[in-house]
């Protein structure tokens, strides 16, 4: 397999490690893509476990690295952090026809689009599971056998659907305030209607509840951690974690769903509970 060339946008020291931002030509999305990586100081002595964070609507590869406060604990634990952009971008990449925030640029929903004009560029599922993984393990000192996945909101949806469908490559899983069902969420209905078409039977692979309910070998999964702010304005209409809990109970998936009074949907919530998630992933990955 040919090594994919990357361009360094910037690199700087951070908690004894290095945080960098990078760009490459993506054959998967037919455009340039950007991503960020925090390499902990332990990587100087050998390969380290990797945690990929998938961001939510309107975000880029910068939001997690700038706002989450994850690097201090990741440096302590020896975790490499990776965060890709949330969608393809650039000239010729189609955006929301209504110029809204919840579809198109910044809203790739971590799926492979099948409908034109989106199908030319929007292949975020393949990008995360194939192309980005190849880049990370070709260019950075990460251990492919110890790779976890987490995310927020739209990225929480991506983490759950991708992680549950690819347990052979992702060995720990969590989410912050995920969109738990695209079939029953206005955000999900809009996005998947455009990306996949009106036949909702084709949506099931990109609905976290459907994937959780029908997952094979549920007993082989270790605990999945999901945190949700009880004061989240999107909780009832868009996120619906109670449906995820019911789906996991039906299949036997081990889910720890925690609600937190007073917390909303934003990065103050994420940063508050980030350490719990990093320790969750480090414990599971380091036991492999």
C-alpha positions as CSV (number, residue, x, y, z in Angstrom):
1,X,0.0,0.0,0.0
2,X,1.4,3.4,-1.1
3,X,2.2,5.8,1.8
4,X,0.0,8.9,1.6
5,X,1.9,12.1,1.7
6,X,1.0,14.7,4.3
7,X,1.8,18.4,4.7
8,X,2.6,19.9,8.1
9,X,0.6,23.0,8.7
10,X,2.0,23.6,12.2
11,X,3.6,21.7,15.1
12,X,4.2,22.9,18.7
13,X,5.2,21.4,22.0
14,X,2.4,20.6,24.4
15,X,2.7,18.9,27.9
16,X,6.0,17.3,26.9
17,X,4.6,16.0,23.6
18,X,3.7,17.6,20.3
19,X,0.5,18.9,18.9
20,X,0.3,19.2,15.1
21,X,-2.1,20.1,12.3
22,X,-1.8,18.4,8.9
23,X,-3.2,18.4,5.4
24,X,-3.3,15.8,2.7
25,X,-4.9,15.1,-0.7
26,X,-7.7,12.6,0.0
27,X,-8.6,10.0,-2.6
28,X,-11.5,9.0,-0.5
29,X,-13.2,12.4,-0.4
30,X,-11.8,13.8,-3.6
31,X,-10.5,16.9,-1.9
32,X,-7.9,18.1,0.6
33,X,-8.5,17.0,4.1
34,X,-7.1,18.3,7.4
35,X,-6.6,16.6,10.8
36,X,-4.8,17.1,14.1
37,X,-2.7,14.8,16.3
38,X,-1.4,15.1,19.8
39,X,1.6,12.8,20.3
40,X,2.4,12.2,24.0
41,X,5.9,12.2,25.4
42,X,5.8,8.3,25.9
43,X,5.9,7.9,22.1
44,X,9.7,8.7,22.2
45,X,10.1,5.2,23.7
46,X,7.8,3.2,21.4
47,X,4.3,3.0,20.0
48,X,1.4,4.2,22.1
49,X,-2.4,3.6,22.1
50,X,-4.5,5.9,20.0
51,X,-7.8,7.6,20.6
52,X,-9.7,9.2,17.7
53,X,-12.2,11.9,18.5
54,X,-15.0,12.7,16.0
55,X,-16.3,16.2,16.3
56,X,-19.9,17.5,15.9
57,X,-21.8,19.8,13.6
58,X,-19.9,23.0,12.4
59,X,-16.6,21.8,13.9
60,X,-13.2,21.2,12.3
61,X,-10.1,19.4,13.2
62,X,-9.3,22.3,15.6
63,X,-12.2,22.3,18.0
64,X,-11.3,19.3,20.1
65,X,-7.7,20.1,20.4
66,X,-8.3,23.7,21.3
67,X,-11.3,23.4,23.7
68,X,-11.4,19.9,25.3
69,X,-8.4,20.3,27.6
70,X,-7.5,16.6,26.8
71,X,-3.8,16.9,26.3
72,X,-2.7,17.1,29.9
73,X,-4.3,13.8,30.9
74,X,-3.4,12.2,27.6
75,X,0.2,13.1,28.2
76,X,0.0,11.5,31.7
77,X,-1.6,8.3,30.3
78,X,0.5,8.1,27.1
79,X,-2.5,8.4,24.7
80,X,-2.1,9.7,21.2
81,X,-5.1,11.9,20.2
82,X,-6.4,12.2,16.7
83,X,-9.1,14.5,15.4
84,X,-10.2,14.7,11.7
85,X,-12.2,17.4,10.1
86,X,-16.0,16.8,10.1
87,X,-16.5,16.8,6.3
88,X,-14.9,17.3,2.9
89,X,-14.3,20.9,2.0
90,X,-13.0,23.0,-0.9
91,X,-14.0,24.2,-4.4
92,X,-16.6,21.9,-5.9
93,X,-17.7,20.3,-2.6
94,X,-21.5,20.8,-2.4
95,X,-22.9,22.5,0.7
96,X,-26.4,22.7,2.3
97,X,-28.8,24.0,-0.4
98,X,-30.4,26.1,2.2
99,X,-27.1,27.5,3.6
100,X,-27.9,26.0,7.0
101,X,-25.4,24.7,9.5
102,X,-26.7,21.1,9.9
103,X,-25.9,19.7,6.5
104,X,-23.0,19.8,4.0
105,X,-19.7,21.5,5.0
106,X,-19.0,20.7,8.6
107,X,-21.7,18.1,8.7
108,X,-20.5,14.9,7.0
109,X,-22.2,12.6,9.5
110,X,-19.4,10.0,9.1
111,X,-21.2,8.1,6.4
112,X,-20.7,7.2,2.7
113,X,-23.2,9.2,0.6
114,X,-24.9,7.4,-2.2
115,X,-26.9,10.2,-3.7
116,X,-25.6,12.9,-6.1
117,X,-24.1,15.4,-5.9
118,X,-23.0,14.4,-2.4
119,X,-21.6,11.0,-3.4
120,X,-18.6,12.5,-5.2
121,X,-17.1,13.7,-2.0
122,X,-18.9,12.7,1.2
123,X,-17.3,9.4,2.2
124,X,-16.4,10.1,5.8
125,X,-17.1,6.6,6.9
126,X,-14.4,5.2,4.6
127,X,-12.2,8.2,5.4
128,X,-12.2,7.5,9.1
129,X,-12.0,3.7,9.0
130,X,-9.5,3.4,6.1
131,X,-7.6,6.5,4.8
132,X,-7.1,8.4,8.0
133,X,-6.1,5.2,9.9
134,X,-3.5,4.4,7.2
135,X,-2.1,7.9,7.5
136,X,-1.9,7.8,11.3
137,X,-0.2,4.4,11.5
138,X,2.2,5.2,8.6
139,X,3.3,8.6,9.9
140,X,2.9,8.6,13.7
141,X,4.0,6.2,16.4
142,X,0.6,4.8,17.2
143,X,-0.2,1.2,18.0
144,X,-2.9,0.0,15.5
145,X,-3.7,-2.9,17.9
146,X,-4.8,-0.4,20.6
147,X,-7.1,2.1,18.9
148,X,-10.2,3.6,20.6
149,X,-13.0,5.9,19.3
150,X,-15.0,8.7,20.8
151,X,-16.9,11.7,19.7
152,X,-19.5,14.4,20.4
153,X,-23.0,14.9,19.1
154,X,-22.8,14.1,15.3
155,X,-19.4,12.7,16.1
156,X,-20.8,10.7,19.0
157,X,-23.2,9.2,16.4
158,X,-20.2,8.5,14.2
159,X,-18.2,6.9,17.0
160,X,-21.0,4.6,18.0
161,X,-21.9,3.5,14.5
162,X,-18.3,3.1,13.3
163,X,-17.1,1.6,16.5
164,X,-19.9,-1.0,16.8
165,X,-19.5,-2.0,13.1
166,X,-15.7,-2.2,13.3
167,X,-14.9,-3.8,16.6
168,X,-11.9,-5.5,15.0
169,X,-10.1,-2.2,14.6
170,X,-11.6,-0.1,17.4
171,X,-11.1,-1.6,20.9
172,X,-12.7,0.9,23.2
173,X,-15.7,3.2,22.7
174,X,-17.4,6.2,24.3
175,X,-19.4,9.3,23.3
176,X,-20.5,12.7,24.6
177,X,-24.1,13.7,24.0
178,X,-24.4,11.5,20.8
179,X,-27.2,11.7,18.2
180,X,-28.4,8.2,19.1
181,X,-30.9,7.8,16.2
182,X,-30.7,9.4,12.8
183,X,-34.1,7.7,12.0
184,X,-35.8,9.7,14.7
185,X,-33.8,13.0,14.8
186,X,-34.5,16.1,12.7
187,X,-30.8,16.5,12.1
188,X,-30.4,12.9,11.1
189,X,-33.5,12.8,8.9
190,X,-32.4,15.9,6.9
191,X,-28.8,14.7,6.5
192,X,-29.5,11.0,5.6
193,X,-32.4,12.0,3.4
194,X,-29.9,14.1,1.3
195,X,-26.9,11.7,1.5
196,X,-28.7,8.4,1.2
197,X,-32.1,9.1,-0.3
198,X,-35.6,8.6,0.9
199,X,-35.5,4.8,1.4
200,X,-34.9,4.7,5.1
201,X,-34.0,1.0,5.1
202,X,-30.6,2.2,3.7
203,X,-30.1,4.4,6.8
204,X,-29.9,1.5,9.4
205,X,-26.1,1.2,9.1
206,X,-25.8,4.8,10.1
207,X,-28.3,4.8,13.0
208,X,-26.6,4.1,16.3
209,X,-29.7,2.5,17.9
210,X,-30.2,0.1,14.9
211,X,-26.6,-0.8,14.9
212,X,-26.6,-1.4,18.6
213,X,-29.8,-3.5,18.5
214,X,-28.4,-5.7,15.8
215,X,-24.7,-5.9,16.7
216,X,-23.2,-9.4,16.5
217,X,-21.3,-10.8,19.5
218,X,-22.6,-8.2,21.9
219,X,-21.1,-10.0,24.8
220,X,-17.6,-9.6,23.4
221,X,-17.8,-5.8,23.8
222,X,-16.4,-4.1,26.8
223,X,-18.2,-1.2,28.6
224,X,-19.3,1.7,26.4
225,X,-19.3,5.0,28.2
226,X,-21.8,7.7,27.2
227,X,-22.1,11.0,29.0
228,X,-25.1,13.3,28.5
229,X,-25.9,16.8,30.0
230,X,-29.3,16.9,31.5
231,X,-29.7,20.6,30.6
232,X,-28.8,19.9,26.9
233,X,-31.3,21.9,24.7
234,X,-31.1,19.1,22.1
235,X,-31.7,16.2,24.4
236,X,-35.4,15.4,23.8
237,X,-35.7,16.3,20.1
238,X,-32.4,15.4,18.6
239,X,-30.3,13.1,20.8
240,X,-32.7,10.5,22.4
241,X,-30.2,8.5,24.6
242,X,-33.1,6.5,26.1
243,X,-33.5,4.8,22.8
244,X,-29.8,3.9,22.7
245,X,-30.2,2.5,26.3
246,X,-33.1,0.3,25.2
247,X,-31.3,-0.9,22.1
248,X,-28.2,-1.9,24.1
249,X,-30.4,-3.7,26.7
250,X,-32.1,-5.6,23.9
251,X,-28.8,-6.8,22.4
252,X,-26.8,-7.2,25.6
253,X,-24.3,-4.4,24.8
254,X,-22.6,-3.2,28.1
255,X,-23.6,0.5,28.2
256,X,-22.9,3.0,31.0
257,X,-25.1,6.0,30.3
258,X,-24.6,8.9,32.7
259,X,-26.7,12.1,33.0
260,X,-25.3,15.2,34.5
261,X,-27.5,17.9,36.0
262,X,-26.8,21.5,34.9
263,X,-24.6,20.6,31.9
264,X,-25.5,21.5,28.3
265,X,-24.3,20.4,24.9
266,X,-21.1,22.4,24.6
267,X,-17.4,22.1,25.3
268,X,-17.7,23.1,29.0
269,X,-19.6,19.8,29.4
270,X,-17.1,17.9,27.3
271,X,-14.0,19.3,29.1
272,X,-15.6,18.5,32.5
273,X,-15.8,14.8,31.8
274,X,-13.0,14.4,29.3
275,X,-10.6,12.9,31.9
276,X,-13.1,10.2,32.7
277,X,-13.3,9.2,29.0
278,X,-9.5,9.3,28.6
279,X,-9.0,7.0,31.6
280,X,-11.8,4.8,30.3
281,X,-10.0,4.3,27.0
282,X,-6.5,4.0,28.5
283,X,-7.6,1.3,30.9
284,X,-9.3,-0.8,28.1
285,X,-6.5,-0.2,25.5
286,X,-3.7,-0.9,27.9
287,X,-5.2,-4.2,28.9
288,X,-4.9,-5.6,25.4
